[in-house]
Amino acid sequence: MFGIVVYLESIMESDHILIRDLKLETLIGVYAWEKTLPQTVLLDLDIGMVSGKVFESGLLEDALDYSQVVKRLRALAEKHDHLLLERFAEAVAQIVLEEFQAPWVRVRVRKPALFPGVKEIGVEITRGQGSEVRNQGSEKRLTRRRETAKKKGVIASEAKQSSQ
């Protein structure tokens, strides 16, 4: 738990670029209508800065060109094969980390007004330096949940396999 808190505090204190409410039209979803009717997804990004050099130089070559990030993410939205918001968010994160060399990124992907009475649904992920610590905690929680479910007989097929 301590590692998670330290990691989150270090993100909160670091310099980063914000991109908010990037509106993209894309085909995404598991239902038949979602595969033929483009939907609006909204992206929020917090992108860790590689260095603070830009604060002194004021030069674009020392900065992350966020117009290029937006352009690349629009291209992703036009052509991808991800059915779930979770997978789309992961693709966005990997693009920012690999193509723009960001040390870390927080990605929030939302679909507005999908269900009556719900303003939006979505997913938020953090990837990059230190996220291994966070994800290890998630894996441990998932393992505990599976073990509990096995004991209660919720996951019968896994329980049978483990007893053989």
PyMOL commands that place a pseudoatom at each C-alpha (Angstrom):
pseudoatom trace, name=CA, resn=MET, resi=1, chain=A, elem=C, hetatm=0, pos=[0.000, 0.000, 0.000]
pseudoatom trace, name=CA, resn=PHE, resi=2, chain=A, elem=C, hetatm=0, pos=[2.823, 2.392, 0.853]
pseudoatom trace, name=CA, resn=GLY, resi=3, chain=A, elem=C, hetatm=0, pos=[4.345, 2.055, -2.661]
pseudoatom trace, name=CA, resn=ILE, resi=4, chain=A, elem=C, hetatm=0, pos=[1.026, 2.965, -4.255]
pseudoatom trace, name=CA, resn=VAL, resi=5, chain=A, elem=C, hetatm=0, pos=[0.669, 6.127, -2.161]
pseudoatom trace, name=CA, resn=VAL, resi=6, chain=A, elem=C, hetatm=0, pos=[4.244, 7.247, -2.892]
pseudoatom trace, name=CA, resn=TYR, resi=7, chain=A, elem=C, hetatm=0, pos=[3.766, 6.629, -6.615]
pseudoatom trace, name=CA, resn=LEU, resi=8, chain=A, elem=C, hetatm=0, pos=[0.514, 8.582, -6.754]
pseudoatom trace, name=CA, resn=GLU, resi=9, chain=A, elem=C, hetatm=0, pos=[2.055, 11.452, -4.791]
pseudoatom trace, name=CA, resn=SER, resi=10, chain=A, elem=C, hetatm=0, pos=[5.007, 11.580, -7.183]
pseudoatom trace, name=CA, resn=ILE, resi=11, chain=A, elem=C, hetatm=0, pos=[2.629, 11.854, -10.149]
pseudoatom trace, name=CA, resn=MET, resi=12, chain=A, elem=C, hetatm=0, pos=[0.628, 14.581, -8.454]
pseudoatom trace, name=CA, resn=GLU, resi=13, chain=A, elem=C, hetatm=0, pos=[3.798, 16.621, -7.876]
pseudoatom trace, name=CA, resn=SER, resi=14, chain=A, elem=C, hetatm=0, pos=[5.340, 16.209, -11.332]
pseudoatom trace, name=CA, resn=ASP, resi=15, chain=A, elem=C, hetatm=0, pos=[5.027, 18.544, -14.285]
pseudoatom trace, name=CA, resn=HIS, resi=16, chain=A, elem=C, hetatm=0, pos=[2.633, 17.291, -16.898]
pseudoatom trace, name=CA, resn=ILE, resi=17, chain=A, elem=C, hetatm=0, pos=[0.629, 18.288, -19.932]
pseudoatom trace, name=CA, resn=LEU, resi=18, chain=A, elem=C, hetatm=0, pos=[-3.158, 18.257, -19.843]
pseudoatom trace, name=CA, resn=ILE, resi=19, chain=A, elem=C, hetatm=0, pos=[-5.446, 17.429, -22.731]
pseudoatom trace, name=CA, resn=ARG, resi=20, chain=A, elem=C, hetatm=0, pos=[-9.089, 17.592, -21.700]
pseudoatom trace, name=CA, resn=ASP, resi=21, chain=A, elem=C, hetatm=0, pos=[-12.315, 16.589, -23.433]
pseudoatom trace, name=CA, resn=LEU, resi=22, chain=A, elem=C, hetatm=0, pos=[-10.708, 15.556, -26.712]
pseudoatom trace, name=CA, resn=LYS, resi=23, chain=A, elem=C, hetatm=0, pos=[-13.781, 14.610, -28.706]
pseudoatom trace, name=CA, resn=LEU, resi=24, chain=A, elem=C, hetatm=0, pos=[-13.352, 11.661, -31.076]
pseudoatom trace, name=CA, resn=GLU, resi=25, chain=A, elem=C, hetatm=0, pos=[-15.845, 9.854, -33.291]
pseudoatom trace, name=CA, resn=THR, resi=26, chain=A, elem=C, hetatm=0, pos=[-15.138, 6.138, -33.490]
pseudoatom trace, name=CA, resn=LEU, resi=27, chain=A, elem=C, hetatm=0, pos=[-16.650, 2.691, -33.827]
pseudoatom trace, name=CA, resn=ILE, resi=28, chain=A, elem=C, hetatm=0, pos=[-16.323, 0.994, -30.459]
pseudoatom trace, name=CA, resn=GLY, resi=29, chain=A, elem=C, hetatm=0, pos=[-18.426, -1.457, -28.506]
pseudoatom trace, name=CA, resn=VAL, resi=30, chain=A, elem=C, hetatm=0, pos=[-19.634, -5.029, -28.361]
pseudoatom trace, name=CA, resn=TYR, resi=31, chain=A, elem=C, hetatm=0, pos=[-23.254, -4.556, -29.409]
pseudoatom trace, name=CA, resn=ALA, resi=32, chain=A, elem=C, hetatm=0, pos=[-24.228, -4.873, -33.077]
pseudoatom trace, name=CA, resn=TRP, resi=33, chain=A, elem=C, hetatm=0, pos=[-25.379, -1.261, -33.340]
pseudoatom trace, name=CA, resn=GLU, resi=34, chain=A, elem=C, hetatm=0, pos=[-22.060, -0.039, -31.894]
pseudoatom trace, name=CA, resn=LYS, resi=35, chain=A, elem=C, hetatm=0, pos=[-20.150, -1.761, -34.688]
pseudoatom trace, name=CA, resn=THR, resi=36, chain=A, elem=C, hetatm=0, pos=[-21.913, 0.263, -37.393]
pseudoatom trace, name=CA, resn=LEU, resi=37, chain=A, elem=C, hetatm=0, pos=[-22.810, 3.568, -35.741]
pseudoatom trace, name=CA, resn=PRO, resi=38, chain=A, elem=C, hetatm=0, pos=[-19.925, 5.886, -34.802]
pseudoatom trace, name=CA, resn=GLN, resi=39, chain=A, elem=C, hetatm=0, pos=[-20.001, 7.096, -31.214]
pseudoatom trace, name=CA, resn=THR, resi=40, chain=A, elem=C, hetatm=0, pos=[-18.408, 10.033, -29.480]
pseudoatom trace, name=CA, resn=VAL, resi=41, chain=A, elem=C, hetatm=0, pos=[-15.722, 9.218, -26.968]
pseudoatom trace, name=CA, resn=LEU, resi=42, chain=A, elem=C, hetatm=0, pos=[-14.071, 11.841, -24.805]
pseudoatom trace, name=CA, resn=LEU, resi=43, chain=A, elem=C, hetatm=0, pos=[-10.421, 11.571, -23.828]
pseudoatom trace, name=CA, resn=ASP, resi=44, chain=A, elem=C, hetatm=0, pos=[-8.669, 13.219, -20.917]
pseudoatom trace, name=CA, resn=LEU, resi=45, chain=A, elem=C, hetatm=0, pos=[-4.904, 12.847, -20.761]
pseudoatom trace, name=CA, resn=ASP, resi=46, chain=A, elem=C, hetatm=0, pos=[-2.285, 13.770, -18.184]
pseudoatom trace, name=CA, resn=ILE, resi=47, chain=A, elem=C, hetatm=0, pos=[1.092, 13.294, -19.858]
pseudoatom trace, name=CA, resn=GLY, resi=48, chain=A, elem=C, hetatm=0, pos=[4.285, 13.358, -17.833]
pseudoatom trace, name=CA, resn=MET, resi=49, chain=A, elem=C, hetatm=0, pos=[6.928, 15.679, -19.199]
pseudoatom trace, name=CA, resn=VAL, resi=50, chain=A, elem=C, hetatm=0, pos=[10.256, 14.194, -20.229]
pseudoatom trace, name=CA, resn=SER, resi=51, chain=A, elem=C, hetatm=0, pos=[12.171, 17.170, -18.849]
pseudoatom trace, name=CA, resn=GLY, resi=52, chain=A, elem=C, hetatm=0, pos=[11.712, 20.686, -17.583]
pseudoatom trace, name=CA, resn=LYS, resi=53, chain=A, elem=C, hetatm=0, pos=[14.051, 22.125, -20.213]
pseudoatom trace, name=CA, resn=VAL, resi=54, chain=A, elem=C, hetatm=0, pos=[11.147, 23.771, -22.065]
pseudoatom trace, name=CA, resn=PHE, resi=55, chain=A, elem=C, hetatm=0, pos=[10.472, 26.039, -19.066]
pseudoatom trace, name=CA, resn=GLU, resi=56, chain=A, elem=C, hetatm=0, pos=[13.874, 27.645, -19.560]
pseudoatom trace, name=CA, resn=SER, resi=57, chain=A, elem=C, hetatm=0, pos=[14.222, 27.535, -23.346]
pseudoatom trace, name=CA, resn=GLY, resi=58, chain=A, elem=C, hetatm=0, pos=[10.655, 28.234, -24.444]
pseudoatom trace, name=CA, resn=LEU, resi=59, chain=A, elem=C, hetatm=0, pos=[11.365, 26.175, -27.574]
pseudoatom trace, name=CA, resn=LEU, resi=60, chain=A, elem=C, hetatm=0, pos=[8.940, 23.719, -29.154]
pseudoatom trace, name=CA, resn=GLU, resi=61, chain=A, elem=C, hetatm=0, pos=[11.731, 21.216, -29.793]
pseudoatom trace, name=CA, resn=ASP, resi=62, chain=A, elem=C, hetatm=0, pos=[12.173, 20.954, -26.005]
pseudoatom trace, name=CA, resn=ALA, resi=63, chain=A, elem=C, hetatm=0, pos=[8.459, 20.325, -25.475]
pseudoatom trace, name=CA, resn=LEU, resi=64, chain=A, elem=C, hetatm=0, pos=[5.981, 17.580, -26.203]
pseudoatom trace, name=CA, resn=ASP, resi=65, chain=A, elem=C, hetatm=0, pos=[4.058, 18.823, -29.221]
pseudoatom trace, name=CA, resn=TYR, resi=66, chain=A, elem=C, hetatm=0, pos=[0.548, 18.100, -28.006]
pseudoatom trace, name=CA, resn=SER, resi=67, chain=A, elem=C, hetatm=0, pos=[-0.911, 19.025, -31.395]
pseudoatom trace, name=CA, resn=GLN, resi=68, chain=A, elem=C, hetatm=0, pos=[0.887, 15.940, -32.725]
pseudoatom trace, name=CA, resn=VAL, resi=69, chain=A, elem=C, hetatm=0, pos=[-0.506, 13.844, -29.868]
pseudoatom trace, name=CA, resn=VAL, resi=70, chain=A, elem=C, hetatm=0, pos=[-4.044, 14.997, -30.767]
pseudoatom trace, name=CA, resn=LYS, resi=71, chain=A, elem=C, hetatm=0, pos=[-3.436, 14.311, -34.462]
pseudoatom trace, name=CA, resn=ARG, resi=72, chain=A, elem=C, hetatm=0, pos=[-2.164, 10.788, -33.707]
pseudoatom trace, name=CA, resn=LEU, resi=73, chain=A, elem=C, hetatm=0, pos=[-5.080, 9.970, -31.414]
pseudoatom trace, name=CA, resn=ARG, resi=74, chain=A, elem=C, hetatm=0, pos=[-7.574, 11.168, -34.043]
pseudoatom trace, name=CA, resn=ALA, resi=75, chain=A, elem=C, hetatm=0, pos=[-5.906, 8.762, -36.485]
pseudoatom trace, name=CA, resn=LEU, resi=76, chain=A, elem=C, hetatm=0, pos=[-6.253, 5.947, -33.936]
pseudoatom trace, name=CA, resn=ALA, resi=77, chain=A, elem=C, hetatm=0, pos=[-9.953, 6.699, -33.492]
pseudoatom trace, name=CA, resn=GLU, resi=78, chain=A, elem=C, hetatm=0, pos=[-10.494, 6.546, -37.254]
pseudoatom trace, name=CA, resn=LYS, resi=79, chain=A, elem=C, hetatm=0, pos=[-8.960, 3.093, -37.579]
pseudoatom trace, name=CA, resn=HIS, resi=80, chain=A, elem=C, hetatm=0, pos=[-8.716, 0.535, -34.793]
pseudoatom trace, name=CA, resn=ASP, resi=81, chain=A, elem=C, hetatm=0, pos=[-10.257, -2.812, -33.885]
pseudoatom trace, name=CA, resn=HIS, resi=82, chain=A, elem=C, hetatm=0, pos=[-10.771, -2.366, -30.130]
pseudoatom trace, name=CA, resn=LEU, resi=83, chain=A, elem=C, hetatm=0, pos=[-14.221, -3.326, -28.889]
pseudoatom trace, name=CA, resn=LEU, resi=84, chain=A, elem=C, hetatm=0, pos=[-13.834, -2.196, -25.288]
pseudoatom trace, name=CA, resn=LEU, resi=85, chain=A, elem=C, hetatm=0, pos=[-13.012, 1.195, -23.799]
pseudoatom trace, name=CA, resn=GLU, resi=86, chain=A, elem=C, hetatm=0, pos=[-10.425, -0.553, -21.625]
pseudoatom trace, name=CA, resn=ARG, resi=87, chain=A, elem=C, hetatm=0, pos=[-8.489, -1.794, -24.650]
pseudoatom trace, name=CA, resn=PHE, resi=88, chain=A, elem=C, hetatm=0, pos=[-8.835, 1.551, -26.434]
pseudoatom trace, name=CA, resn=ALA, resi=89, chain=A, elem=C, hetatm=0, pos=[-7.447, 3.320, -23.342]
pseudoatom trace, name=CA, resn=GLU, resi=90, chain=A, elem=C, hetatm=0, pos=[-4.493, 0.929, -23.298]
pseudoatom trace, name=CA, resn=ALA, resi=91, chain=A, elem=C, hetatm=0, pos=[-3.799, 1.653, -26.994]
pseudoatom trace, name=CA, resn=VAL, resi=92, chain=A, elem=C, hetatm=0, pos=[-3.880, 5.398, -26.286]
pseudoatom trace, name=CA, resn=ALA, resi=93, chain=A, elem=C, hetatm=0, pos=[-1.475, 4.973, -23.370]
pseudoatom trace, name=CA, resn=GLN, resi=94, chain=A, elem=C, hetatm=0, pos=[0.970, 2.908, -25.419]
pseudoatom trace, name=CA, resn=ILE, resi=95, chain=A, elem=C, hetatm=0, pos=[0.985, 5.477, -28.231]
pseudoatom trace, name=CA, resn=VAL, resi=96, chain=A, elem=C, hetatm=0, pos=[1.791, 8.297, -25.809]
pseudoatom trace, name=CA, resn=LEU, resi=97, chain=A, elem=C, hetatm=0, pos=[4.504, 6.300, -24.042]
pseudoatom trace, name=CA, resn=GLU, resi=98, chain=A, elem=C, hetatm=0, pos=[6.149, 4.781, -27.103]
pseudoatom trace, name=CA, resn=GLU, resi=99, chain=A, elem=C, hetatm=0, pos=[5.699, 7.344, -29.851]
pseudoatom trace, name=CA, resn=PHE, resi=100, chain=A, elem=C, hetatm=0, pos=[6.034, 10.480, -27.729]
pseudoatom trace, name=CA, resn=GLN, resi=101, chain=A, elem=C, hetatm=0, pos=[8.446, 9.087, -25.107]
pseudoatom trace, name=CA, resn=ALA, resi=102, chain=A, elem=C, hetatm=0, pos=[6.376, 10.306, -22.169]
pseudoatom trace, name=CA, resn=PRO, resi=103, chain=A, elem=C, hetatm=0, pos=[7.572, 8.876, -18.848]
pseudoatom trace, name=CA, resn=TRP, resi=104, chain=A, elem=C, hetatm=0, pos=[3.968, 8.253, -17.756]
pseudoatom trace, name=CA, resn=VAL, resi=105, chain=A, elem=C, hetatm=0, pos=[0.415, 8.903, -18.862]
pseudoatom trace, name=CA, resn=ARG, resi=106, chain=A, elem=C, hetatm=0, pos=[-3.000, 8.878, -17.263]
pseudoatom trace, name=CA, resn=VAL, resi=107, chain=A, elem=C, hetatm=0, pos=[-5.801, 8.186, -19.757]
pseudoatom trace, name=CA, resn=ARG, resi=108, chain=A, elem=C, hetatm=0, pos=[-9.506, 8.589, -19.137]
pseudoatom trace, name=CA, resn=VAL, resi=109, chain=A, elem=C, hetatm=0, pos=[-11.867, 7.429, -21.912]
pseudoatom trace, name=CA, resn=ARG, resi=110, chain=A, elem=C, hetatm=0, pos=[-15.580, 8.177, -21.586]
pseudoatom trace, name=CA, resn=LYS, resi=111, chain=A, elem=C, hetatm=0, pos=[-18.743, 7.596, -23.570]
pseudoatom trace, name=CA, resn=PRO, resi=112, chain=A, elem=C, hetatm=0, pos=[-21.347, 10.264, -22.803]
pseudoatom trace, name=CA, resn=ALA, resi=113, chain=A, elem=C, hetatm=0, pos=[-25.042, 9.485, -22.233]
pseudoatom trace, name=CA, resn=LEU, resi=114, chain=A, elem=C, hetatm=0, pos=[-24.947, 5.803, -23.149]
pseudoatom trace, name=CA, resn=PHE, resi=115, chain=A, elem=C, hetatm=0, pos=[-27.711, 4.742, -20.766]
pseudoatom trace, name=CA, resn=PRO, resi=116, chain=A, elem=C, hetatm=0, pos=[-30.751, 6.622, -19.446]
pseudoatom trace, name=CA, resn=GLY, resi=117, chain=A, elem=C, hetatm=0, pos=[-29.933, 8.320, -16.158]
pseudoatom trace, name=CA, resn=VAL, resi=118, chain=A, elem=C, hetatm=0, pos=[-26.169, 7.959, -16.650]
pseudoatom trace, name=CA, resn=LYS, resi=119, chain=A, elem=C, hetatm=0, pos=[-24.172, 11.023, -17.655]
pseudoatom trace, name=CA, resn=GLU, resi=120, chain=A, elem=C, hetatm=0, pos=[-21.168, 9.028, -18.876]
pseudoatom trace, name=CA, resn=ILE, resi=121, chain=A, elem=C, hetatm=0, pos=[-19.340, 5.733, -18.513]
pseudoatom trace, name=CA, resn=GLY, resi=122, chain=A, elem=C, hetatm=0, pos=[-15.654, 5.135, -18.916]
pseudoatom trace, name=CA, resn=VAL, resi=123, chain=A, elem=C, hetatm=0, pos=[-12.319, 3.874, -17.728]
pseudoatom trace, name=CA, resn=GLU, resi=124, chain=A, elem=C, hetatm=0, pos=[-9.180, 5.532, -16.366]
pseudoatom trace, name=CA, resn=ILE, resi=125, chain=A, elem=C, hetatm=0, pos=[-5.727, 3.968, -16.449]
pseudoatom trace, name=CA, resn=THR, resi=126, chain=A, elem=C, hetatm=0, pos=[-2.206, 5.072, -15.560]
pseudoatom trace, name=CA, resn=ARG, resi=127, chain=A, elem=C, hetatm=0, pos=[0.801, 3.646, -17.345]
pseudoatom trace, name=CA, resn=GLY, resi=128, chain=A, elem=C, hetatm=0, pos=[4.537, 4.296, -17.323]
pseudoatom trace, name=CA, resn=GLN, resi=129, chain=A, elem=C, hetatm=0, pos=[7.196, 4.704, -14.680]
pseudoatom trace, name=CA, resn=GLY, resi=130, chain=A, elem=C, hetatm=0, pos=[6.055, 3.307, -11.375]
pseudoatom trace, name=CA, resn=SER, resi=131, chain=A, elem=C, hetatm=0, pos=[2.806, 1.877, -12.711]
pseudoatom trace, name=CA, resn=GLU, resi=132, chain=A, elem=C, hetatm=0, pos=[4.234, -1.624, -12.237]
pseudoatom trace, name=CA, resn=VAL, resi=133, chain=A, elem=C, hetatm=0, pos=[3.874, -1.027, -8.489]
pseudoatom trace, name=CA, resn=ARG, resi=134, chain=A, elem=C, hetatm=0, pos=[0.252, 0.013, -8.916]
pseudoatom trace, name=CA, resn=ASN, resi=135, chain=A, elem=C, hetatm=0, pos=[-0.540, -2.886, -11.216]
pseudoatom trace, name=CA, resn=GLN, resi=136, chain=A, elem=C, hetatm=0, pos=[1.021, -5.424, -8.852]
pseudoatom trace, name=CA, resn=GLY, resi=137, chain=A, elem=C, hetatm=0, pos=[-1.468, -4.312, -6.220]
pseudoatom trace, name=CA, resn=SER, resi=138, chain=A, elem=C, hetatm=0, pos=[-4.280, -4.748, -8.744]
pseudoatom trace, name=CA, resn=GLU, resi=139, chain=A, elem=C, hetatm=0, pos=[-3.055, -8.258, -9.594]
pseudoatom trace, name=CA, resn=LYS, resi=140, chain=A, elem=C, hetatm=0, pos=[-2.956, -9.205, -5.910]
pseudoatom trace, name=CA, resn=ARG, resi=141, chain=A, elem=C, hetatm=0, pos=[-6.519, -7.933, -5.410]
pseudoatom trace, name=CA, resn=LEU, resi=142, chain=A, elem=C, hetatm=0, pos=[-7.686, -9.848, -8.493]
pseudoatom trace, name=CA, resn=THR, resi=143, chain=A, elem=C, hetatm=0, pos=[-6.033, -13.042, -7.233]
pseudoatom trace, name=CA, resn=ARG, resi=144, chain=A, elem=C, hetatm=0, pos=[-7.705, -12.629, -3.808]
pseudoatom trace, name=CA, resn=ARG, resi=145, chain=A, elem=C, hetatm=0, pos=[-11.101, -12.073, -5.470]
pseudoatom trace, name=CA, resn=ARG, resi=146, chain=A, elem=C, hetatm=0, pos=[-10.675, -15.213, -7.583]
pseudoatom trace, name=CA, resn=GLU, resi=147, chain=A, elem=C, hetatm=0, pos=[-9.678, -17.251, -4.539]
pseudoatom trace, name=CA, resn=THR, resi=148, chain=A, elem=C, hetatm=0, pos=[-12.727, -15.984, -2.644]
pseudoatom trace, name=CA, resn=ALA, resi=149, chain=A, elem=C, hetatm=0, pos=[-14.983, -16.742, -5.607]
pseudoatom trace, name=CA, resn=LYS, resi=150, chain=A, elem=C, hetatm=0, pos=[-13.559, -20.273, -5.867]
pseudoatom trace, name=CA, resn=LYS, resi=151, chain=A, elem=C, hetatm=0, pos=[-14.258, -20.886, -2.183]
pseudoatom trace, name=CA, resn=LYS, resi=152, chain=A, elem=C, hetatm=0, pos=[-17.841, -19.728, -2.640]
pseudoatom trace, name=CA, resn=GLY, resi=153, chain=A, elem=C, hetatm=0, pos=[-18.251, -21.891, -5.756]
pseudoatom trace, name=CA, resn=VAL, resi=154, chain=A, elem=C, hetatm=0, pos=[-18.755, -18.908, -8.059]
pseudoatom trace, name=CA, resn=ILE, resi=155, chain=A, elem=C, hetatm=0, pos=[-15.970, -20.011, -10.393]
pseudoatom trace, name=CA, resn=ALA, resi=156, chain=A, elem=C, hetatm=0, pos=[-16.782, -23.700, -10.561]
pseudoatom trace, name=CA, resn=SER, resi=157, chain=A, elem=C, hetatm=0, pos=[-14.644, -24.545, -13.587]
pseudoatom trace, name=CA, resn=GLU, resi=158, chain=A, elem=C, hetatm=0, pos=[-11.500, -23.062, -12.034]
pseudoatom trace, name=CA, resn=ALA, resi=159, chain=A, elem=C, hetatm=0, pos=[-12.223, -24.749, -8.696]
pseudoatom trace, name=CA, resn=LYS, resi=160, chain=A, elem=C, hetatm=0, pos=[-12.562, -28.128, -10.443]
pseudoatom trace, name=CA, resn=GLN, resi=161, chain=A, elem=C, hetatm=0, pos=[-9.297, -27.611, -12.345]
pseudoatom trace, name=CA, resn=SER, resi=162, chain=A, elem=C, hetatm=0, pos=[-7.355, -26.675, -9.224]
pseudoatom trace, name=CA, resn=SER, resi=163, chain=A, elem=C, hetatm=0, pos=[-8.650, -29.711, -7.302]
pseudoatom trace, name=CA, resn=GLN, resi=164, chain=A, elem=C, hetatm=0, pos=[-7.497, -32.149, -9.994]
for i in range(1, 164): cmd.bond("trace and resi %d" % i, "trace and resi %d" % (i + 1))
show_as sticks, trace
zoom trace
